[in-house]
Amino acid sequence: MAEQLGDLAAFLAVARSGGFREAARGSGGVSSASGLSEAVRRLEARLGVRLLHRTTRSVAPTEAGARLLERLGPALGEVEAALDVVNGFRDRPAGTLRLNVPASAARLVLPSIVPPFLAAYPEIRLDVVVDESFVDILAEGCDAGIRYDERLEQDMIAIPIGPRWQRMATAASPAYLAARGRPEHPRELMQHACLRGRFASGSMASWEFEKDGEVVVVDPSGPLIVRIAAGVDLAVEAACAGCGIIHMFEGWLQPQIDSGALVPMLEDWARPFTGPFLYYPGRRYLPAPLRAFVDFVREQSAAAPAGAEGPGATPA
């Protein structure tokens, strides 16, 4: 029985990861690519059907594999939940907690939370997946995610994590401003070289501004477009080198602004927006590592200094 469960878990990991090597890397060294391959072959032999199409470049479920995958994820999740009940009898919770987060959270939110959390729970391993896509966290094999309110999945519990108010900053290098001038209104950005970001879906991130009730959304052009998350640091470096104007999370640009490498502009047009949320399935039972993380985040929020909520905010 244990071997059958292991083989099913191996198939699930490979199907979700899209390859044996990818699944092995995702296991943190617990499983090898050859070991996963053998487990899947053993499962296929036992069932008498092929579950995966294998090529030199990719691995994808067959029709039978897709049907099994559809039913297997929730079923194994219940098995893992049942086994995790034992964690409640430990002095300290243990296991893996897998989070799906955007790059902004990985850069601006988690650095102040992860080190003290890992220090408090040394037997928990945190697996952070940085992903800008709108994903089904359960289908992706994650326990919880971090997103902004407009991108939260339905039927999820959400709690505040990190700063409750954030805003975008628009900035350029002193050399660029000296050569091209300083825009005083968002629409003037259309006459400037702007460094843009593109989501994984292919859509471009519009630049939004607001002042005295007037909302302005612009889609300027420029010499550089980067993939949001993976290419952001390149865009920042290009802005510091004078290639154009950048528009992104203020916290991300703050070091360059503080050093003088970038100069902020249109500050009175910067519209505050609600900070991110940690969200997870609204089920009665939570795995011990997730329960520990949720409690830790709540304690941090409760201990936040007065005024940390930001102007006009209401308690969550």
Secondary structure, DSSP 8 states (H G I E B T S, - for coil): -HHHHHHHHHHHHHHHHTSHHHHHHHTTTSS-HHHHHHHHHHHHHHHTS--EEE-SS-EEE-HHHHHHHHHHHHHHHHHHHHHHGGGGGSSS--EEEEEEE-HHHHHHTGGGTHHHHHHH-TTEEEEEEE--S---TTTTT-SEEEE-GGG--TTEEEEE-S-SEE-EEEEE-HHHHHHH---SSGGGGGGS-EEEEE-TTS-B--EEEEETTEEEEE----SEEEETTTTHHHHHHHHHTTS-EEEEEHHHHHHHHHHTSSEEE-GGG---EE--EEEEE--S---HHHHHHHHHHHHHHHTS-TTTT-TT----
